[in-house]
Amino acid sequence: MIYKMISGPLAGILIGITVLEIFAQTFVRTYYEDNKKVYWFFLAWFLYGLLIYLLYKAYDYANFAIANAIWSALSIIGTTLVGVLYFKESISTMEIVGIGLIVIGTFITGAYETEKV
């Protein structure tokens, strides 16, 4: 097996997916809190459409499990930060520990991936 650091197009695609998801989830939460103004919902829906296209492109560079593991971990970190900083949600010590474990697990499974066959 050849191991390589995830970089290049895959890194850019996964960052794009993560940013789209963070904004989409922020818009869904805003829709929930802002008297159900429908434009927030449609903005989120549109961003998820773009996200699906980028996820499709990510499979050119990584296996299904690796792409999804990295995307999920980055999204958890990003949405947690938005929740704490923008929506003023609180986060417990155990939640911080859990997020730390997610980061460690993602690094172990995704920082070095096997060459895609």
C-alpha positions in Angstrom: 0.0 0.0 0.0 1.2 3.5 -0.8 0.3 6.1 1.8 0.1 9.8 1.0 -1.0 12.9 2.7 -4.4 14.2 1.6 -3.8 17.3 -0.4 -4.4 19.0 -3.7 -7.8 18.7 -5.3 -9.2 16.5 -2.6 -8.3 18.9 0.2 -9.9 21.8 -1.6 -13.0 19.8 -2.4 -13.4 18.6 1.3 -12.9 22.2 2.5 -15.5 23.3 0.0 -17.9 20.6 1.2 -17.4 21.6 4.8 -17.9 25.3 4.2 -21.1 24.6 2.3 -22.4 22.4 5.0 -21.6 24.9 7.8 -23.4 27.6 5.9 -26.4 25.3 5.0 -26.8 24.2 8.6 -26.5 27.8 9.8 -29.3 28.8 7.3 -31.5 25.9 8.5 -31.0 27.0 12.1 -31.7 30.6 11.1 -34.9 29.5 9.3 -35.9 27.7 12.6 -35.3 30.8 14.7 -36.4 33.5 12.2 -40.2 32.9 12.0 -39.8 30.2 9.3 -38.8 32.7 6.6 -38.7 30.4 3.6 -35.7 32.0 1.9 -33.4 30.6 4.6 -34.7 27.1 3.8 -34.1 27.5 0.1 -30.6 28.9 0.6 -29.8 25.8 2.7 -31.3 23.5 0.1 -29.3 25.2 -2.7 -26.1 24.8 -0.7 -26.7 21.2 -0.1 -27.2 20.7 -3.8 -23.7 22.2 -4.4 -22.4 20.0 -1.6 -23.6 16.9 -3.3 -21.9 17.8 -6.5 -18.6 18.4 -4.6 -19.0 15.1 -2.8 -19.4 13.4 -6.1 -16.2 15.0 -7.3 -14.4 13.9 -4.1 -14.9 10.3 -5.0 -12.5 10.8 -8.0 -9.7 11.3 -5.4 -10.7 9.2 -2.3 -12.6 6.2 -1.2 -16.2 6.6 0.0 -15.3 6.0 3.7 -12.3 8.3 3.8 -14.1 11.3 2.1 -17.1 11.0 4.4 -15.0 10.6 7.5 -13.0 13.7 6.9 -16.1 15.7 5.8 -18.0 14.6 8.9 -15.3 15.5 11.3 -14.7 18.9 9.7 -18.4 19.6 9.7 -18.8 18.7 13.4 -16.0 21.0 14.3 -17.3 23.8 12.1 -20.9 23.6 13.1 -19.9 23.4 16.8 -17.9 26.6 16.4 -20.8 28.4 14.7 -23.1 27.2 17.4 -20.9 28.5 20.1 -19.8 31.8 18.5 -22.8 32.8 16.5 -25.8 31.2 18.2 -24.3 31.5 21.7 -24.8 27.8 22.5 -22.8 26.3 25.4 -20.6 23.3 25.1 -19.6 21.0 27.9 -16.2 19.6 28.7 -17.3 16.1 27.6 -18.4 17.5 24.3 -15.0 19.1 23.8 -13.4 15.8 24.7 -15.7 14.0 22.2 -14.8 16.5 19.4 -11.1 16.0 20.2 -11.5 12.2 19.8 -13.2 12.8 16.5 -10.3 14.9 15.3 -7.8 12.2 16.4 -9.9 9.4 14.8 -10.2 11.3 11.6 -6.5 12.0 11.5 -5.8 8.3 12.0 -8.3 7.2 9.3 -8.0 10.0 6.8 -4.7 11.8 7.0 -3.0 9.0 5.3 -5.2 7.1 2.8 -4.5 4.1 0.7 -4.1 4.8 -3.0 -7.5 4.7 -4.7 -7.8 1.7 -7.0 
